[in-house]
Amino acid sequence: MAMSASLPAADAFRRANPAESEGPAEAWRVARAVVDYGCAILQAGPSLRDNRRLRDAVLAALLRRLLVTSESAITLLSRGLVEPALSQARTPLDIELSFRLICTDPTD
């Protein structure tokens, strides 16, 4: 079975001129540096305190989720895909709220 079709010439995802080339280069660099810094913290191996092992493990997992979400939003925005990037905006807010609740709870 053979199939043939012509591809449309439209550049719907703006591959020829990504949004990253339009925005301030310093902002893109800082955004990526923040994610890289967070990754370096995780790779250093967060120490789990004996009296707070569960809390520290949960906070490290939340930090990882925050970094993955941030990197995906940067990538989506750099390709000009604003709507999918904005749909992820709630995740960092949820993580920030979780951080606050975990850090103010006296139990482990």
C-alpha positions in Angstrom: 0.0 0.0 0.0 1.3 3.4 -1.0 0.2 6.7 0.3 1.0 10.2 -0.9 0.0 13.6 0.3 1.2 17.1 0.0 2.1 19.0 3.2 0.7 22.4 3.6 3.2 25.2 3.6 1.9 26.8 6.7 4.3 27.0 9.6 1.6 26.5 12.3 4.2 26.0 15.1 6.4 28.8 13.9 9.5 26.6 13.6 11.0 29.0 11.1 10.8 31.9 13.6 10.4 30.7 17.2 9.2 33.0 19.9 12.6 32.6 21.6 14.2 34.7 18.9 11.7 37.5 19.6 11.9 37.9 23.4 14.8 39.3 25.4 17.7 36.8 25.3 18.6 37.6 28.9 15.1 36.6 30.1 15.4 33.2 28.4 18.9 32.7 29.8 17.9 33.6 33.3 14.9 31.2 33.1 17.1 28.3 32.1 19.7 29.2 34.7 17.1 29.0 37.5 16.1 25.6 36.4 19.7 24.5 36.0 20.4 25.8 39.5 17.5 23.8 41.0 18.7 20.7 39.2 22.2 21.2 40.7 20.6 21.3 44.2 18.8 18.1 43.5 21.8 16.4 42.0 23.9 17.3 45.1 21.6 14.9 46.9 19.4 16.6 49.4 20.2 15.3 52.8 17.3 13.8 54.7 17.4 14.8 58.3 16.8 12.0 60.7 14.0 13.7 62.5 12.4 15.0 59.2 13.1 12.2 56.7 9.6 12.1 55.2 9.2 15.9 55.1 12.6 16.3 53.3 11.8 13.5 50.8 8.4 15.1 50.0 10.0 18.6 49.6 12.7 17.2 47.3 10.0 15.4 45.2 8.0 18.6 45.0 11.1 20.6 43.9 11.7 18.0 41.2 8.1 18.4 39.9 8.5 22.2 40.0 11.7 22.0 37.9 10.2 19.6 35.3 7.1 21.8 35.0 9.2 25.0 34.7 11.4 23.5 32.0 8.4 22.3 30.0 6.8 25.8 30.3 10.1 27.4 29.1 10.2 25.0 26.1 6.6 25.6 25.2 6.9 29.3 25.4 10.1 29.3 23.4 8.2 27.6 20.6 5.4 30.1 20.8 2.9 27.7 22.4 1.4 30.1 25.0 -1.9 28.3 25.7 -0.3 25.0 26.7 2.3 26.8 28.8 -0.4 28.8 30.6 -2.3 25.6 31.3 0.6 24.5 33.4 0.7 27.7 35.5 -1.4 26.2 38.2 1.2 23.5 39.0 3.8 25.9 40.5 1.1 27.5 42.5 -0.1 24.2 43.9 3.5 23.3 44.7 4.1 26.6 46.4 1.0 26.1 48.6 2.2 22.6 49.4 5.6 23.9 50.4 3.9 26.4 52.8 1.7 23.8 54.3 4.5 21.3 54.8 7.0 23.8 56.2 4.5 25.1 58.7 3.3 21.7 59.9 5.2 20.7 63.1 4.7 17.0 62.4 6.8 14.9 60.0 
